[in-house]
Amino acid sequence: MVDIRRQLTEFQLHYKFGMDEVLTKINVLREEFEHTRDYSPIEHVNFRLKSLDRILDKVQRYGCEPTLEGIRGSIRDIAGIRITTSFVSDAYWVAEMLCSQPDLRVVEVKDYIRSPKPNGYQSLHVIVQVPVFLSNRTEFVYVEVQIRTVAMDFWASLEHKIYYTYSGEVPDDIHDQLRDAAEKAAALDRQMADIRDRVTALKEQAPSSGQGATGPTPAAADRPRTGPWFPDEDVPESEFPGEQASSAAWKWEDIAQQASSQQN
């Protein structure tokens, strides 16, 4: 019994450590923008670690092997982080910066902003693997990162509470109202992005992007460098061993394509 308890404690701790590693990366980005830039794309950061009961419930629903190794391979959202941004363009920008970090491996990408769920849910879902350096070995831990706007988060939070109230059995007319509310939240995102672009143009800080909800594309200097998980074959070698002299910025489309190719 003592060995089982110790194994379960270690199992959950590894996911906590992995989550802490990714949170540190997010907090570094957040503080960098807050202290050195005029604008930060990150509004709020929340996180959670699934309890053992929630994990076992998912094991039953997924039908995966009820062993620690089986759970590691089948359930990838034990550690979860949610990043809230002001604008849709910020959500993609944060995803690009995070996914381009060299010690994070992007395993799976789901873009529910461009392709919302049938109920209207919108968000970016990215599953990454992060190395956790223990006393006697290195464990690679899955962490799910969800990135969405304040409007998307407002809708998702209330939708979750409504489903909890009805124990998942929501009447059809409420389904329709929830989808309508999701469309209005998306329209609000587009409207606020348009206002932001117009104000930016009026201040002559930058020309209006004319991109509506996607917002202005960050300047090349603000975009992340390519990480080694996604090698850039056309980049010249650096004078420093193991480094590249320069690296093209990875955009969201590149990240999603690479994650998809790794799954296949």
N, C-alpha and C positions, 0 to 999 in steps of 0.2 A: 504493500500500500504506500509506503514511504517513497519507493522508487517511482511509482506511477504519479504521485503528487509532485515529485521533483521534476519529472519529465514534462508534466503539464505546465508547471511554473516556468520552466525553461522555454517551452514552446511559445507561451504567450509573451515572455520577456523578449524573445528574439524579434517578434513583431513590433513590440513597443520600441525596441532599439532602432529598428528600421524606420519606423514612423518618426522617431526623434531625429534621425539623420536627415530625412526629407524636410521636416519642419525647420531644421537649422538652415537648410538651403533657401527655403522660402523666406525665413526671417532675415537672412542676409540680403536677399533681393529687396525686401520691403524696407529695411533700414537704409540701404544704399540709396533708394529712390527718395525716401523721406528726408535724408540729410544732404544729398548732393544734387538732386534734381528738383525741378519746379513742379513735378507731378509724379504721383505714384499710382500705378495701375491696380494695386492690391488694396482692397477696402477692409476685408475681414478674413480671418483664418480660423477655422474650427477643425477639430479632430476627434476621433473616437477609436477605441479598440473593442472589437466584438467580445462579449462575454463568452464563457465556455458554453453556457446554455444556448446562446444564439448560434454558436458554431455547430453544436450538435444538431440543432434544429435544421440547419442548412445541409448538414451531412445527410439527414434523412430525406430532405426534399430533393437533393441532387442525386441521391443514390450512390454517392462515392464511397470508396473503401474507408471504413471507420478506424483508420490508423493515422498516426501523426504524419507519416509520409504521404498517405492518400489525401489527407486534408491539405497538406502543403501544395500538392500538385493540382488540386481541384478547386479550392476556395482561395480566391486572390484578393478578397476585400476584407480580410480580417483586420488589417490596419487601414484606416481611411482618413483622408484629409480633404476638407472643402475650402476652396479659395473663392471669395466673392469679389467681383470687380464692378466698376461703375458702368463700363460699356462693353459691348460685344467684342470690339476690336481688342480691348484689354485682355479679355479671356484668352484669345488666341495668342496674344503677345506674351502673356505669362506662361502659357503652355510651351511656346517656343523657347523661352529662356530656360525653363526648367528642364525640358526634354533634351536640350542641347548640352547639358552638363556632362562631362566625360565619364563620371562614375555612376551614372544612372543608365540603365538599359530599359528602353521602351519596349514593353512586351505586347500591349494591346491598346488600341485607340478606338473610342466610340464617340462620334460627333453627333450628338442629339440636338445641336443648334441648327445645323444645316438639314438634318433629317430628324425632326422631333418624333417622339414616341406617339402612338395612336391617341393617348390621353392628353397630348399637348406638352408633355414634359420636355424641357430643353436644358442641356448642360454638355460640357465636354467631360468625358471620362477617359482617364489615362492610367493604365496599370504599369508601374515601373518595378524593376528589381534593383535593390540597393544593397551593396555589400555591408555586412555588419562584422566588425573585427572583434572577435571574442578572444579570451585568454589563450585558447589552444587551437583555434581554427577560424575560418571566415565563412559566414553563412550569407547566402543571397536571399533576401526577403522581399516578398511582394508587398507593395503599398499601392492602394488605389487613391488617385487624386481626382477630385471633381472640381471643375472650374466653371463658374456661371455668374451672371450679373445679379445685381441686387433684386431686380424685378423677377428674374427667373427663380431666385432663392425664396423670395416672398411667396410665389405661387407654389413651389415645391413643398415648402414647409407647411402651408395650410392644406394642401392636397393630402399630405401624409396624415395630418391630424384628422381630416374628414374620413379617410379610409379607416383609420384606427377606430373612430367612433362607430362606423358601420361594420366593423370587423371584416372589411374587404368587400362586403356586399352593398355596393352603391347603386341606387336606382338609375335607370337609363337617362332620365331627364337631368339628374345631377352630373352624370358623365358629360352630357352635352354642355352644361353650364361651365364645367371645369375646362373643357376644350376651348370654349368661347373666352373664358378668363385668360387662358394661356395665350391665345391670339392677341388679346388686348395688352397683355404684358409685353409680348414681342413688339407690338406697335408702339408701346411706350419707349422701349429700348431704341427703336428706330427714330422716334421723334426727338428724344433727348440727345442722341448722337448727332442729329441734324442741327439742333440748337448749339451743341458744342462746336461743331465745325464752323457755324456762322460766327459765333463769338470769337473763335480762334482767328478767323479771317479778318474780323473787324479790328482785332488787336494787332494785326499784321505780324503775328508771331510765326505764322505759316499760312500758305494759301489754303483755301478750302479744298478738302479732299474730293468732295462730290461723291463720296462712297456711301453716304447714308449710314446704315447701321454698322457697317464694318469699320467706319472711322478712318482717320488718316493712318497710313502705314508708317511705323517708326523709321527714323533715319537709319542708314546703314550702320552708323557707329553705335546705335542702341540695340541692334539685333544681335543675337547670340552667335558665338562661334560654333562650328561643327564639333560634336563630340566624337570620340573614337569608335563608338558603336555604329556610327554612320560615316564611314571613311569617305573622304573626298579625293578621288584619284588624280584630279587635275591640279591639286595644290602643290606648289614647289616646296622642296625640302628646306628646313630651317638650318641656320648655322649651329643650332643647339641640337644635340642628339635626341632623337625621339620626339621632336617637336616640328611643327609646320610653320613656315614663314608667315602665312596668312591663311584664312579659311573663309569660304563662302558661308553666309548666314543660312541656317536651315529654317525654312518656312513650315507652317502647319501641314501643308500638303505633302512635303517631303517626309515629315515625321510619320504621318498616317500611312503613307505608302510603304515606308520601311518597316513599320510595325506589322502591316498586313503581310508583307513578303516573308517576315520571320515566322509568322504563324503558319504560312503555307509551306 
